[in-house]
C-alpha cells in the first residue's frame, strides 16, 4: 500500500513540476519577446540619433549655400544621393567668402539637400528593418506560445486522465 501511495505522490509531483515548467516557459517566452523589442527600440533610437547628428551637420552647408547663392530660392536635389562630407566641405571652400552669387553655392545646396534626403531615406529604411525584425520576433513569440499552450492542453488532459484512471480510483 505504501508503494502505491509513493507512486501516486511521485506522479502528482511530476505533474506539478511539469505545470510549473510550462508556466516558466510561458514567462520566459514573453520576457524574451519584450527584451528583444526593448533592445530593438533602443537600437533604432541610437541609429536615428546618429543619422540626425549627421543631418544637423548638413544644415551648416545648406545655410552656407543660401548665404552665398545668387538666388533666394535655391534648387533642392530631386532625388536622394550620397555625397561625402569631405566633398561638401571642398565645395564650400571654393565659394568666395564675400560672394552673394557664387555658382558653387547652388552646387553645394543641391549636394547637401541630396545628402539630407539620403539620410531621411536611411532613417526610414532603418525603421522598417527594425520594425520588420520585431514582426518576425512577434511571429516567433506567437509560435512559441502556441506550442506552450499545446503542451498545457496535453498536460491538463494527462492530469484529467490520471485522476479518472482506474489506478487512481483504486487508491481512493
C-alpha positions in Angstrom: 0.0 0.0 0.0 2.8 2.4 0.8 4.3 1.7 -2.6 1.1 2.8 -4.3 0.9 5.9 -2.2 4.5 6.8 -3.1 3.8 6.2 -6.8 0.8 8.5 -6.7 2.7 11.1 -4.8 5.5 10.9 -7.3 3.1 11.1 -10.2 1.5 14.3 -8.7 4.9 15.8 -8.0 5.9 15.1 -11.6 2.7 16.7 -12.9 3.2 19.7 -10.6 6.8 20.1 -11.9 5.5 20.0 -15.5 2.9 22.5 -14.7 5.5 24.9 -13.2 7.8 24.4 -16.1 5.0 25.2 -18.6 4.3 28.4 -16.7 8.0 29.3 -16.5 8.4 28.6 -20.2 5.4 31.0 -20.9 7.0 33.7 -18.7 10.4 33.2 -20.4 8.9 33.5 -23.9 7.2 36.7 -23.0 10.3 38.1 -21.3 12.5 37.2 -24.4 10.0 38.9 -26.7 9.8 42.0 -24.6 13.5 42.2 -24.1 14.0 41.9 -27.9 11.5 44.6 -28.6 13.1 46.9 -26.0 16.6 46.2 -27.4 15.3 46.9 -30.9 13.7 50.2 -29.9 16.9 51.2 -28.2 18.9 50.2 -31.3 16.6 52.2 -33.5 16.8 55.3 -31.3 20.6 55.1 -31.3 20.8 54.7 -35.1 18.4 57.5 -35.7 20.3 59.8 -33.4 23.5 59.1 -35.2 21.9 59.9 -38.6 20.2 63.0 -37.2 23.5 64.2 -35.9 24.9 63.9 -39.4 21.8 65.7 -40.8 22.4 68.5 -38.3 25.9 69.0 -39.7 24.4 69.2 -43.2 22.3 72.2 -42.2 25.6 74.2 -41.9 26.3 73.5 -45.6 22.7 74.3 -46.6 22.7 77.6 -44.7 26.2 78.5 -46.1 25.0 77.8 -49.6 21.9 80.0 -49.1 24.1 82.8 -47.8 26.3 82.8 -50.9 23.8 82.0 -53.6 22.6 84.2 -56.4 19.0 83.3 -55.8 17.0 83.4 -52.7 15.2 80.1 -53.6 17.8 77.6 -54.3 17.1 74.4 -56.2 16.9 71.3 -54.0 18.0 67.9 -55.0 15.3 66.0 -56.8 16.4 62.6 -55.5 18.4 61.3 -52.6 22.1 60.6 -53.3 25.2 60.2 -51.2 27.8 62.9 -51.1 30.7 62.6 -48.6 31.1 65.4 -46.1 34.6 65.9 -47.4 33.2 66.7 -50.9 30.7 69.1 -49.4 33.5 70.8 -47.4 35.6 71.0 -50.5 32.8 72.7 -52.5 32.2 75.1 -49.6 35.9 76.1 -49.6 35.7 77.0 -53.3 33.0 79.6 -52.6 34.3 83.1 -52.4 33.8 84.4 -48.8 32.2 87.7 -49.7 30.2 86.3 -52.6 26.5 86.6 -52.8 26.2 85.0 -56.3 28.7 82.1 -56.4 27.6 79.3 -58.7 29.3 76.8 -56.4 26.8 77.7 -53.7 24.0 76.2 -55.8 26.1 73.0 -56.3 26.7 72.9 -52.6 23.0 73.3 -51.9 21.9 70.6 -54.3 24.5 68.1 -53.0 23.7 68.9 -49.3 20.0 68.6 -49.9 20.5 65.3 -51.8 22.6 64.0 -48.8 19.8 65.2 -46.4 17.3 63.2 -48.5 19.6 60.2 -48.4 19.8 60.4 -44.6 16.0 60.7 -44.4 15.6 57.6 -46.6 18.2 55.8 -44.4 16.2 56.6 -41.3 13.1 55.2 -42.9 15.0 52.1 -44.1 16.4 51.5 -40.6 13.0 52.0 -39.1 11.4 49.5 -41.5 14.2 47.0 -41.0 13.9 47.1 -37.2 10.1 47.0 -37.3 10.3 44.1 -39.6 12.6 42.2 -37.2 10.1 42.9 -34.4 7.3 41.5 -36.6 9.4 38.4 -37.0 10.0 38.2 -33.2 6.3 38.5 -32.7 5.7 35.6 -35.1 8.3 33.6 -33.2 6.7 34.5 -29.9 3.2 33.6 -31.1 4.6 30.2 -32.4 6.3 29.6 -29.0 3.1 30.5 -27.1 1.1 28.2 -29.3 3.5 25.3 -28.7 3.4 26.0 -24.9 -0.4 26.2 -25.0 -0.4 22.8 -26.8 1.8 21.4 -24.0 -0.5 23.0 -21.4 -3.6 21.4 -23.0 -1.8 18.0 -23.3 -0.7 18.3 -19.7 -4.2 19.2 -18.5 -5.6 16.3 -20.4 -3.0 13.9 -18.9 -3.8 15.1 -15.4 -7.5 14.6 -16.0 -6.9 11.2 -17.5 -4.8 10.2 -14.5 -7.4 11.5 -12.0 -10.0 9.5 -13.8 -7.8 6.4 -14.2 -8.6 3.1 -12.5 -5.2 3.2 -10.8 -6.1 6.4 -9.0 -9.7 5.3 -8.3 -8.4 2.1 -6.8 -6.2 4.1 -4.5 -9.2 6.2 -3.3 
